[in-house]
């Protein structure tokens, strides 16, 4: 059986998980100047009202379909 191990420099030598549980997690990647510029630009567009945030369609009504089908078939039986 092939086993993929994370070879580590700590006393364990390897781990079954893709990181060392005994070492501190790496710091999150810092925001690049380009990302900073993009976020500032998006914020400015939002403030200027030129940016409309697309909202996902409200599909909650789909939960009404199964009970409606059941009620429909019950009515058909009567
Ligand atoms: Zn380790």
PDB file of the backbone (N, CA, C, O) and the ligand in Angstrom, with CONECT records:
HET     ZN  A 101       1
ATOM      1  N   UNK A   1       0.848  -1.187   0.000  1.00  0.00           N
ATOM      2  CA  UNK A   1       0.000   0.000   0.000  1.00  0.00           C
ATOM      3  C   UNK A   1       0.885   1.238   0.000  1.00  0.00           C
ATOM      4  O   UNK A   1       1.840   1.334   0.770  1.00  0.00           O
ATOM      5  N   UNK A   2       0.559   2.170  -0.861  1.00  0.00           N
ATOM      6  CA  UNK A   2       1.341   3.406  -0.927  1.00  0.00           C
ATOM      7  C   UNK A   2       0.885   4.331   0.184  1.00  0.00           C
ATOM      8  O   UNK A   2      -0.308   4.557   0.389  1.00  0.00           O
ATOM      9  N   UNK A   3       1.846   4.846   0.878  1.00  0.00           N
ATOM     10  CA  UNK A   3       1.523   5.806   1.925  1.00  0.00           C
ATOM     11  C   UNK A   3       2.250   7.096   1.641  1.00  0.00           C
ATOM     12  O   UNK A   3       3.456   7.106   1.392  1.00  0.00           O
ATOM     13  N   UNK A   4       1.509   8.180   1.681  1.00  0.00           N
ATOM     14  CA  UNK A   4       2.118   9.474   1.454  1.00  0.00           C
ATOM     15  C   UNK A   4       2.362  10.110   2.814  1.00  0.00           C
ATOM     16  O   UNK A   4       1.435  10.339   3.590  1.00  0.00           O
ATOM     17  N   UNK A   5       3.595  10.380   3.075  1.00  0.00           N
ATOM     18  CA  UNK A   5       3.936  10.948   4.364  1.00  0.00           C
ATOM     19  C   UNK A   5       4.573  12.305   4.172  1.00  0.00           C
ATOM     20  O   UNK A   5       5.267  12.580   3.193  1.00  0.00           O
ATOM     21  N   UNK A   6       4.303  13.131   5.151  1.00  0.00           N
ATOM     22  CA  UNK A   6       4.942  14.443   5.167  1.00  0.00           C
ATOM     23  C   UNK A   6       6.258  14.258   5.910  1.00  0.00           C
ATOM     24  O   UNK A   6       6.275  14.045   7.122  1.00  0.00           O
ATOM     25  N   UNK A   7       7.353  14.342   5.173  1.00  0.00           N
ATOM     26  CA  UNK A   7       8.675  14.203   5.788  1.00  0.00           C
ATOM     27  C   UNK A   7       8.993  15.491   6.517  1.00  0.00           C
ATOM     28  O   UNK A   7       8.937  16.583   5.949  1.00  0.00           O
ATOM     29  N   UNK A   8       9.328  15.339   7.788  1.00  0.00           N
ATOM     30  CA  UNK A   8       9.484  16.501   8.646  1.00  0.00           C
ATOM     31  C   UNK A   8      10.888  16.531   9.239  1.00  0.00           C
ATOM     32  O   UNK A   8      11.572  15.511   9.319  1.00  0.00           O
ATOM     33  N   UNK A   9      11.294  17.711   9.648  1.00  0.00           N
ATOM     34  CA  UNK A   9      12.626  17.853  10.238  1.00  0.00           C
ATOM     35  C   UNK A   9      12.587  17.729  11.752  1.00  0.00           C
ATOM     36  O   UNK A   9      13.630  17.842  12.397  1.00  0.00           O
ATOM     37  N   UNK A  10      11.422  17.501  12.340  1.00  0.00           N
ATOM     38  CA  UNK A  10      11.336  17.396  13.792  1.00  0.00           C
ATOM     39  C   UNK A  10      11.737  15.984  14.219  1.00  0.00           C
ATOM     40  O   UNK A  10      12.120  15.165  13.383  1.00  0.00           O
ATOM     41  N   UNK A  11      11.648  15.702  15.516  1.00  0.00           N
ATOM     42  CA  UNK A  11      12.117  14.437  16.067  1.00  0.00           C
ATOM     43  C   UNK A  11      11.333  13.238  15.525  1.00  0.00           C
ATOM     44  O   UNK A  11      11.862  12.127  15.477  1.00  0.00           O
ATOM     45  N   UNK A  12      10.074  13.452  15.116  1.00  0.00           N
ATOM     46  CA  UNK A  12       9.258  12.353  14.600  1.00  0.00           C
ATOM     47  C   UNK A  12       9.764  11.876  13.226  1.00  0.00           C
ATOM     48  O   UNK A  12       9.702  10.686  12.916  1.00  0.00           O
ATOM     49  N   UNK A  13      10.250  12.789  12.432  1.00  0.00           N
ATOM     50  CA  UNK A  13      10.770  12.439  11.120  1.00  0.00           C
ATOM     51  C   UNK A  13       9.735  12.507  10.021  1.00  0.00           C
ATOM     52  O   UNK A  13      10.050  12.928   8.908  1.00  0.00           O
ATOM     53  N   UNK A  14       8.498  12.102  10.303  1.00  0.00           N
ATOM     54  CA  UNK A  14       7.435  12.153   9.297  1.00  0.00           C
ATOM     55  C   UNK A  14       6.087  12.207  10.010  1.00  0.00           C
ATOM     56  O   UNK A  14       5.988  11.913  11.202  1.00  0.00           O
ATOM     57  N   UNK A  15       5.054  12.587   9.264  1.00  0.00           N
ATOM     58  CA  UNK A  15       3.694  12.657   9.800  1.00  0.00           C
ATOM     59  C   UNK A  15       2.720  12.162   8.743  1.00  0.00           C
ATOM     60  O   UNK A  15       2.994  12.227   7.545  1.00  0.00           O
ATOM     61  N   UNK A  16       1.584  11.670   9.204  1.00  0.00           N
ATOM     62  CA  UNK A  16       0.527  11.250   8.278  1.00  0.00           C
ATOM     63  C   UNK A  16      -0.288  12.431   7.786  1.00  0.00           C
ATOM     64  O   UNK A  16      -1.022  12.312   6.805  1.00  0.00           O
ATOM     65  N   UNK A  17      -0.171  13.550   8.442  1.00  0.00           N
ATOM     66  CA  UNK A  17      -0.911  14.753   8.058  1.00  0.00           C
ATOM     67  C   UNK A  17       0.046  15.676   7.316  1.00  0.00           C
ATOM     68  O   UNK A  17       1.256  15.601   7.529  1.00  0.00           O
ATOM     69  N   UNK A  18      -0.467  16.541   6.452  1.00  0.00           N
ATOM     70  CA  UNK A  18       0.430  17.330   5.589  1.00  0.00           C
ATOM     71  C   UNK A  18       1.129  18.489   6.290  1.00  0.00           C
ATOM     72  O   UNK A  18       1.647  19.379   5.616  1.00  0.00           O
ATOM     73  N   UNK A  19       1.161  18.509   7.627  1.00  0.00           N
ATOM     74  CA  UNK A  19       1.917  19.561   8.317  1.00  0.00           C
ATOM     75  C   UNK A  19       2.416  18.982   9.628  1.00  0.00           C
ATOM     76  O   UNK A  19       1.993  17.904  10.045  1.00  0.00           O
ATOM     77  N   UNK A  20       3.291  19.686  10.254  1.00  0.00           N
ATOM     78  CA  UNK A  20       3.856  19.207  11.511  1.00  0.00           C
ATOM     79  C   UNK A  20       2.986  19.675  12.661  1.00  0.00           C
ATOM     80  O   UNK A  20       2.798  20.879  12.836  1.00  0.00           O
ATOM     81  N   UNK A  21       2.443  18.740  13.461  1.00  0.00           N
ATOM     82  CA  UNK A  21       1.596  19.175  14.576  1.00  0.00           C
ATOM     83  C   UNK A  21       2.395  19.754  15.729  1.00  0.00           C
ATOM     84  O   UNK A  21       1.827  20.372  16.629  1.00  0.00           O
ATOM     85  N   UNK A  22       3.715  19.560  15.712  1.00  0.00           N
ATOM     86  CA  UNK A  22       4.543  20.055  16.820  1.00  0.00           C
ATOM     87  C   UNK A  22       5.132  21.422  16.529  1.00  0.00           C
ATOM     88  O   UNK A  22       5.701  22.074  17.404  1.00  0.00           O
ATOM     89  N   UNK A  23       4.983  21.838  15.289  1.00  0.00           N
ATOM     90  CA  UNK A  23       5.544  23.130  14.923  1.00  0.00           C
ATOM     91  C   UNK A  23       4.406  24.118  14.746  1.00  0.00           C
ATOM     92  O   UNK A  23       3.270  23.746  14.451  1.00  0.00           O
ATOM     93  N   UNK A  24       4.740  25.387  14.934  1.00  0.00           N
ATOM     94  CA  UNK A  24       3.760  26.439  14.727  1.00  0.00           C
ATOM     95  C   UNK A  24       3.347  26.479  13.271  1.00  0.00           C
ATOM     96  O   UNK A  24       4.184  26.284  12.389  1.00  0.00           O
ATOM     97  N   UNK A  25       2.079  26.727  13.000  1.00  0.00           N
ATOM     98  CA  UNK A  25       1.609  26.836  11.627  1.00  0.00           C
ATOM     99  C   UNK A  25       2.281  28.014  10.948  1.00  0.00           C
ATOM    100  O   UNK A  25       2.600  29.007  11.602  1.00  0.00           O
ATOM    101  N   UNK A  26       2.499  27.917   9.651  1.00  0.00           N
ATOM    102  CA  UNK A  26       3.097  29.068   8.958  1.00  0.00           C
ATOM    103  C   UNK A  26       2.179  30.272   9.006  1.00  0.00           C
ATOM    104  O   UNK A  26       0.955  30.147   9.029  1.00  0.00           O
ATOM    105  N   UNK A  27       2.794  31.428   9.020  1.00  0.00           N
ATOM    106  CA  UNK A  27       2.021  32.670   9.063  1.00  0.00           C
ATOM    107  C   UNK A  27       1.189  32.783   7.798  1.00  0.00           C
ATOM    108  O   UNK A  27       1.642  32.367   6.732  1.00  0.00           O
ATOM    109  N   UNK A  28      -0.017  33.334   7.885  1.00  0.00           N
ATOM    110  CA  UNK A  28      -0.806  33.542   6.661  1.00  0.00           C
ATOM    111  C   UNK A  28      -0.072  34.492   5.727  1.00  0.00           C
ATOM    112  O   UNK A  28       0.628  35.404   6.168  1.00  0.00           O
ATOM    113  N   UNK A  29      -0.241  34.265   4.439  1.00  0.00           N
ATOM    114  CA  UNK A  29       0.453  35.054   3.427  1.00  0.00           C
ATOM    115  C   UNK A  29       0.069  36.527   3.553  1.00  0.00           C
ATOM    116  O   UNK A  29      -1.116  36.845   3.643  1.00  0.00           O
ATOM    117  N   UNK A  30       1.031  37.413   3.560  1.00  0.00           N
ATOM    118  CA  UNK A  30       0.688  38.841   3.659  1.00  0.00           C
ATOM    119  C   UNK A  30       0.016  39.323   2.385  1.00  0.00           C
ATOM    120  O   UNK A  30       0.231  38.782   1.301  1.00  0.00           O
ATOM    121  N   UNK A  31      -0.803  40.357   2.544  1.00  0.00           N
ATOM    122  CA  UNK A  31      -1.530  40.911   1.394  1.00  0.00           C
ATOM    123  C   UNK A  31      -0.539  41.667   0.518  1.00  0.00           C
ATOM    124  O   UNK A  31       0.234  42.491   1.007  1.00  0.00           O
ATOM    125  N   UNK A  32      -0.568  41.384  -0.752  1.00  0.00           N
ATOM    126  CA  UNK A  32       0.357  42.045  -1.681  1.00  0.00           C
ATOM    127  C   UNK A  32      -0.155  43.450  -1.984  1.00  0.00           C
ATOM    128  O   UNK A  32      -1.344  43.724  -1.823  1.00  0.00           O
ATOM    129  N   UNK A  33       0.728  44.336  -2.418  1.00  0.00           N
ATOM    130  CA  UNK A  33       0.286  45.703  -2.777  1.00  0.00           C
ATOM    131  C   UNK A  33      -0.788  45.690  -3.848  1.00  0.00           C
ATOM    132  O   UNK A  33      -1.681  46.537  -3.831  1.00  0.00           O
ATOM    133  N   UNK A  34      -0.722  44.734  -4.795  1.00  0.00           N
ATOM    134  CA  UNK A  34      -1.733  44.659  -5.851  1.00  0.00           C
ATOM    135  C   UNK A  34      -3.097  44.327  -5.286  1.00  0.00           C
ATOM    136  O   UNK A  34      -4.102  44.916  -5.686  1.00  0.00           O
ATOM    137  N   UNK A  35      -3.138  43.377  -4.347  1.00  0.00           N
ATOM    138  CA  UNK A  35      -4.409  43.015  -3.712  1.00  0.00           C
ATOM    139  C   UNK A  35      -4.953  44.185  -2.908  1.00  0.00           C
ATOM    140  O   UNK A  35      -6.156  44.448  -2.895  1.00  0.00           O
ATOM    141  N   UNK A  36      -4.022  44.895  -2.224  1.00  0.00           N
ATOM    142  CA  UNK A  36      -4.415  46.062  -1.443  1.00  0.00           C
ATOM    143  C   UNK A  36      -5.061  47.097  -2.361  1.00  0.00           C
ATOM    144  O   UNK A  36      -6.102  47.667  -2.036  1.00  0.00           O
ATOM    145  N   UNK A  37      -4.420  47.334  -3.528  1.00  0.00           N
ATOM    146  CA  UNK A  37      -4.937  48.318  -4.484  1.00  0.00           C
ATOM    147  C   UNK A  37      -6.318  47.879  -4.979  1.00  0.00           C
ATOM    148  O   UNK A  37      -7.234  48.695  -5.082  1.00  0.00           O
ATOM    149  N   UNK A  38      -6.460  46.579  -5.286  1.00  0.00           N
ATOM    150  CA  UNK A  38      -7.740  46.066  -5.773  1.00  0.00           C
ATOM    151  C   UNK A  38      -8.832  46.260  -4.731  1.00  0.00           C
ATOM    152  O   UNK A  38      -9.938  46.683  -5.065  1.00  0.00           O
ATOM    153  N   UNK A  39      -8.529  45.954  -3.462  1.00  0.00           N
ATOM    154  CA  UNK A  39      -9.545  46.085  -2.423  1.00  0.00           C
ATOM    155  C   UNK A  39      -9.936  47.538  -2.237  1.00  0.00           C
ATOM    156  O   UNK A  39     -11.105  47.862  -2.032  1.00  0.00           O
ATOM    157  N   UNK A  40      -8.910  48.432  -2.312  1.00  0.00           N
ATOM    158  CA  UNK A  40      -9.212  49.859  -2.153  1.00  0.00           C
ATOM    159  C   UNK A  40     -10.093  50.326  -3.316  1.00  0.00           C
ATOM    160  O   UNK A  40     -11.045  51.081  -3.119  1.00  0.00           O
ATOM    161  N   UNK A  41      -9.765  49.870  -4.529  1.00  0.00           N
ATOM    162  CA  UNK A  41     -10.537  50.252  -5.715  1.00  0.00           C
ATOM    163  C   UNK A  41     -11.982  49.758  -5.587  1.00  0.00           C
ATOM    164  O   UNK A  41     -12.922  50.501  -5.869  1.00  0.00           O
ATOM    165  N   UNK A  42     -12.152  48.502  -5.160  1.00  0.00           N
ATOM    166  CA  UNK A  42     -13.508  47.949  -5.012  1.00  0.00           C
ATOM    167  C   UNK A  42     -14.291  48.728  -3.965  1.00  0.00           C
ATOM    168  O   UNK A  42     -15.484  48.983  -4.131  1.00  0.00           O
ATOM    169  N   UNK A  43     -13.600  49.110  -2.869  1.00  0.00           N
ATOM    170  CA  UNK A  43     -14.275  49.861  -1.822  1.00  0.00           C
ATOM    171  C   UNK A  43     -14.714  51.223  -2.353  1.00  0.00           C
ATOM    172  O   UNK A  43     -15.811  51.696  -2.057  1.00  0.00           O
ATOM    173  N   UNK A  44     -13.829  51.849  -3.152  1.00  0.00           N
ATOM    174  CA  UNK A  44     -14.183  53.147  -3.723  1.00  0.00           C
ATOM    175  C   UNK A  44     -15.373  53.026  -4.663  1.00  0.00           C
ATOM    176  O   UNK A  44     -16.273  53.866  -4.644  1.00  0.00           O
ATOM    177  N   UNK A  45     -15.378  51.964  -5.499  1.00  0.00           N
ATOM    178  CA  UNK A  45     -16.501  51.756  -6.419  1.00  0.00           C
ATOM    179  C   UNK A  45     -17.792  51.533  -5.639  1.00  0.00           C
ATOM    180  O   UNK A  45     -18.849  52.043  -6.011  1.00  0.00           O
ATOM    181  N   UNK A  46     -17.694  50.759  -4.543  1.00  0.00           N
ATOM    182  CA  UNK A  46     -18.881  50.487  -3.736  1.00  0.00           C
ATOM    183  C   UNK A  46     -19.400  51.781  -3.118  1.00  0.00           C
ATOM    184  O   UNK A  46     -20.607  52.022  -3.085  1.00  0.00           O
ATOM    185  N   UNK A  47     -18.476  52.613  -2.629  1.00  0.00           N
ATOM    186  CA  UNK A  47     -18.876  53.863  -2.007  1.00  0.00           C
ATOM    187  C   UNK A  47     -19.495  54.796  -3.038  1.00  0.00           C
ATOM    188  O   UNK A  47     -20.427  55.539  -2.728  1.00  0.00           O
ATOM    189  N   UNK A  48     -18.976  54.758  -4.270  1.00  0.00           N
ATOM    190  CA  UNK A  48     -19.489  55.637  -5.324  1.00  0.00           C
ATOM    191  C   UNK A  48     -20.812  55.106  -5.894  1.00  0.00           C
ATOM    192  O   UNK A  48     -21.453  55.770  -6.709  1.00  0.00           O
ATOM    193  N   UNK A  49     -21.210  53.913  -5.462  1.00  0.00           N
ATOM    194  CA  UNK A  49     -22.473  53.360  -5.930  1.00  0.00           C
ATOM    195  C   UNK A  49     -22.390  52.763  -7.312  1.00  0.00           C
ATOM    196  O   UNK A  49     -23.415  52.488  -7.935  1.00  0.00           O
ATOM    197  N   UNK A  50     -21.172  52.558  -7.805  1.00  0.00           N
ATOM    198  CA  UNK A  50     -21.018  51.986  -9.141  1.00  0.00           C
ATOM    199  C   UNK A  50     -20.906  50.475  -9.092  1.00  0.00           C
ATOM    200  O   UNK A  50     -20.848  49.814 -10.130  1.00  0.00           O
ATOM    201  N   UNK A  51     -20.876  49.939  -7.906  1.00  0.00           N
ATOM    202  CA  UNK A  51     -20.686  48.495  -7.778  1.00  0.00           C
ATOM    203  C   UNK A  51     -21.924  47.907  -7.109  1.00  0.00           C
ATOM    204  O   UNK A  51     -22.254  48.259  -5.976  1.00  0.00           O
ATOM    205  N   UNK A  52     -22.594  47.022  -7.805  1.00  0.00           N
ATOM    206  CA  UNK A  52     -23.731  46.350  -7.201  1.00  0.00           C
ATOM    207  C   UNK A  52     -23.316  44.914  -6.893  1.00  0.00           C
ATOM    208  O   UNK A  52     -22.850  44.177  -7.761  1.00  0.00           O
ATOM    209  N   UNK A  53     -23.499  44.554  -5.658  1.00  0.00           N
ATOM    210  CA  UNK A  53     -23.100  43.223  -5.238  1.00  0.00           C
ATOM    211  C   UNK A  53     -24.156  42.232  -5.720  1.00  0.00           C
ATOM    212  O   UNK A  53     -25.339  42.366  -5.406  1.00  0.00           O
ATOM    213  N   UNK A  54     -23.714  41.241  -6.481  1.00  0.00           N
ATOM    214  CA  UNK A  54     -24.645  40.239  -7.003  1.00  0.00           C
ATOM    215  C   UNK A  54     -25.055  39.298  -5.878  1.00  0.00           C
ATOM    216  O   UNK A  54     -24.218  38.646  -5.254  1.00  0.00           O
ATOM    217  N   UNK A  55     -26.342  39.241  -5.637  1.00  0.00           N
ATOM    218  CA  UNK A  55     -26.823  38.343  -4.583  1.00  0.00           C
ATOM    219  C   UNK A  55     -27.299  37.034  -5.239  1.00  0.00           C
ATOM    220  O   UNK A  55     -27.885  37.057  -6.322  1.00  0.00           O
ATOM    221  N   UNK A  56     -27.044  35.903  -4.579  1.00  0.00           N
ATOM    222  CA  UNK A  56     -27.518  34.641  -5.149  1.00  0.00           C
ATOM    223  C   UNK A  56     -29.038  34.580  -5.143  1.00  0.00           C
ATOM    224  O   UNK A  56     -29.697  35.181  -4.295  1.00  0.00           O
ATOM    225  N   UNK A  57     -29.574  33.852  -6.094  1.00  0.00           N
ATOM    226  CA  UNK A  57     -31.032  33.725  -6.197  1.00  0.00           C
ATOM    227  C   UNK A  57     -31.594  33.068  -4.944  1.00  0.00           C
ATOM    228  O   UNK A  57     -30.995  32.153  -4.378  1.00  0.00           O
ATOM    229  N   UNK A  58     -32.741  33.548  -4.532  1.00  0.00           N
ATOM    230  CA  UNK A  58     -33.393  32.968  -3.363  1.00  0.00           C
ATOM    231  C   UNK A  58     -34.135  31.708  -3.800  1.00  0.00           C
ATOM    232  O   UNK A  58     -35.174  31.795  -4.453  1.00  0.00           O
ATOM    233  N   UNK A  59     -33.613  30.553  -3.448  1.00  0.00           N
ATOM    234  CA  UNK A  59     -34.199  29.277  -3.889  1.00  0.00           C
ATOM    235  C   UNK A  59     -34.903  28.554  -2.739  1.00  0.00           C
ATOM    236  O   UNK A  59     -35.143  27.349  -2.807  1.00  0.00           O
ATOM    237  N   UNK A  60     -35.232  29.311  -1.675  1.00  0.00           N
ATOM    238  CA  UNK A  60     -35.875  28.649  -0.536  1.00  0.00           C
ATOM    239  C   UNK A  60     -37.247  28.089  -0.899  1.00  0.00           C
ATOM    240  O   UNK A  60     -37.719  27.120  -0.304  1.00  0.00           O
ATOM    241  N   UNK A  61     -37.891  28.737  -1.914  1.00  0.00           N
ATOM    242  CA  UNK A  61     -39.232  28.285  -2.305  1.00  0.00           C
ATOM    243  C   UNK A  61     -39.207  26.859  -2.819  1.00  0.00           C
ATOM    244  O   UNK A  61     -40.238  26.187  -2.824  1.00  0.00           O
ATOM    245  N   UNK A  62     -38.009  26.371  -3.266  1.00  0.00           N
ATOM    246  CA  UNK A  62     -37.931  24.991  -3.778  1.00  0.00           C
ATOM    247  C   UNK A  62     -38.313  23.969  -2.710  1.00  0.00           C
ATOM    248  O   UNK A  62     -38.756  22.867  -3.033  1.00  0.00           O
ATOM    249  N   UNK A  63     -38.140  24.338  -1.428  1.00  0.00           N
ATOM    250  CA  UNK A  63     -38.501  23.415  -0.341  1.00  0.00           C
ATOM    251  C   UNK A  63     -40.009  23.203  -0.274  1.00  0.00           C
ATOM    252  O   UNK A  63     -40.482  22.253   0.349  1.00  0.00           O
ATOM    253  N   UNK A  64     -40.765  24.098  -0.921  1.00  0.00           N
ATOM    254  CA  UNK A  64     -42.220  23.943  -0.900  1.00  0.00           C
ATOM    255  C   UNK A  64     -42.687  22.925  -1.933  1.00  0.00           C
ATOM    256  O   UNK A  64     -43.831  22.475  -1.863  1.00  0.00           O
ATOM    257  N   UNK A  65     -41.833  22.544  -2.898  1.00  0.00           N
ATOM    258  CA  UNK A  65     -42.261  21.652  -3.983  1.00  0.00           C
ATOM    259  C   UNK A  65     -42.596  20.243  -3.468  1.00  0.00           C
ATOM    260  O   UNK A  65     -43.678  19.749  -3.787  1.00  0.00           O
ATOM    261  N   UNK A  66     -41.733  19.568  -2.691  1.00  0.00           N
ATOM    262  CA  UNK A  66     -42.091  18.200  -2.241  1.00  0.00           C
ATOM    263  C   UNK A  66     -43.404  18.134  -1.470  1.00  0.00           C
ATOM    264  O   UNK A  66     -44.228  17.270  -1.770  1.00  0.00           O
ATOM    265  N   UNK A  67     -43.646  19.035  -0.461  1.00  0.00           N
ATOM    266  CA  UNK A  67     -44.963  18.959   0.204  1.00  0.00           C
ATOM    267  C   UNK A  67     -46.109  19.246  -0.755  1.00  0.00           C
ATOM    268  O   UNK A  67     -47.186  18.668  -0.615  1.00  0.00           O
ATOM    269  N   UNK A  68     -45.894  20.136  -1.733  1.00  0.00           N
ATOM    270  CA  UNK A  68     -46.954  20.432  -2.693  1.00  0.00           C
ATOM    271  C   UNK A  68     -47.277  19.201  -3.522  1.00  0.00           C
ATOM    272  O   UNK A  68     -48.444  18.919  -3.792  1.00  0.00           O
ATOM    273  N   UNK A  69     -46.232  18.454  -3.935  1.00  0.00           N
ATOM    274  CA  UNK A  69     -46.461  17.230  -4.713  1.00  0.00           C
ATOM    275  C   UNK A  69     -47.242  16.220  -3.880  1.00  0.00           C
ATOM    276  O   UNK A  69     -48.175  15.587  -4.376  1.00  0.00           O
ATOM    277  N   UNK A  70     -46.855  16.071  -2.601  1.00  0.00           N
ATOM    278  CA  UNK A  70     -47.541  15.122  -1.722  1.00  0.00           C
ATOM    279  C   UNK A  70     -49.014  15.509  -1.589  1.00  0.00           C
ATOM    280  O   UNK A  70     -49.899  14.661  -1.705  1.00  0.00           O
ATOM    281  N   UNK A  71     -49.269  16.798  -1.344  1.00  0.00           N
ATOM    282  CA  UNK A  71     -50.649  17.258  -1.193  1.00  0.00           C
ATOM    283  C   UNK A  71     -51.429  17.026  -2.480  1.00  0.00           C
ATOM    284  O   UNK A  71     -52.594  16.630  -2.447  1.00  0.00           O
ATOM    285  N   UNK A  72     -50.769  17.279  -3.631  1.00  0.00           N
ATOM    286  CA  UNK A  72     -51.416  17.097  -4.923  1.00  0.00           C
ATOM    287  C   UNK A  72     -51.848  15.637  -5.107  1.00  0.00           C
ATOM    288  O   UNK A  72     -52.970  15.365  -5.534  1.00  0.00           O
ATOM    289  N   UNK A  73     -50.932  14.688  -4.775  1.00  0.00           N
ATOM    290  CA  UNK A  73     -51.274  13.281  -4.949  1.00  0.00           C
ATOM    291  C   UNK A  73     -52.343  12.826  -3.966  1.00  0.00           C
ATOM    292  O   UNK A  73     -53.186  11.991  -4.295  1.00  0.00           O
ATOM    293  N   UNK A  74     -52.305  13.382  -2.750  1.00  0.00           N
ATOM    294  CA  UNK A  74     -53.366  13.048  -1.793  1.00  0.00           C
ATOM    295  C   UNK A  74     -54.714  13.526  -2.317  1.00  0.00           C
ATOM    296  O   UNK A  74     -55.720  12.833  -2.168  1.00  0.00           O
ATOM    297  N   UNK A  75     -54.740  14.724  -2.937  1.00  0.00           N
ATOM    298  CA  UNK A  75     -55.975  15.238  -3.504  1.00  0.00           C
ATOM    299  C   UNK A  75     -56.444  14.366  -4.671  1.00  0.00           C
ATOM    300  O   UNK A  75     -57.642  14.176  -4.880  1.00  0.00           O
ATOM    301  N   UNK A  76     -55.445  13.824  -5.449  1.00  0.00           N
ATOM    302  CA  UNK A  76     -55.795  12.955  -6.580  1.00  0.00           C
ATOM    303  C   UNK A  76     -56.472  11.673  -6.076  1.00  0.00           C
ATOM    304  O   UNK A  76     -57.358  11.137  -6.742  1.00  0.00           O
ATOM    305  N   UNK A  77     -56.052  11.178  -4.892  1.00  0.00           N
ATOM    306  CA  UNK A  77     -56.609   9.934  -4.373  1.00  0.00           C
ATOM    307  C   UNK A  77     -58.052  10.106  -3.943  1.00  0.00           C
ATOM    308  O   UNK A  77     -58.840   9.162  -4.000  1.00  0.00           O
ATOM    309  N   UNK A  78     -58.402  11.319  -3.508  1.00  0.00           N
ATOM    310  CA  UNK A  78     -59.761  11.530  -3.011  1.00  0.00           C
ATOM    311  C   UNK A  78     -60.780  11.616  -4.162  1.00  0.00           C
ATOM    312  O   UNK A  78     -61.974  11.792  -3.918  1.00  0.00           O
TER     313      UNK A  78
HETATM  314 ZN    ZN A 101       7.143  17.296  12.489  1.00  0.00          ZN
END
